[in-house]
């Protein structure tokens, strides 16, 4: 499956190490929705970065991977709407697997635009 040039999900756009996840979850701003917890924090990076946590409560491996793919796709599409130097951690809750891609995208967009409006 081909993607447009510059439309991928490069490593520099990901949170990858455990200390990054822990730091963000401890000191970031949390926004709770029915299906997700979205934690945001300004960072010293030049680009917005995404971390995803989907526990086994959401479903089996196939379901969890599908939720992660949907979340990555939403982030990829919404990256231009996010504050550039911001880390985003999305924690999927139990009902997240029941959402379609458009439903998931609208809920994530709402969270990210809401967090964008909240400044220190």
Helices and strands as residue ranges (DSSP letters): G 11-13, H 18-27, E 29-32, E 36-42, E 49-54, H 61-78, G 79-81, E 86-92, G 94-98, H 101-117
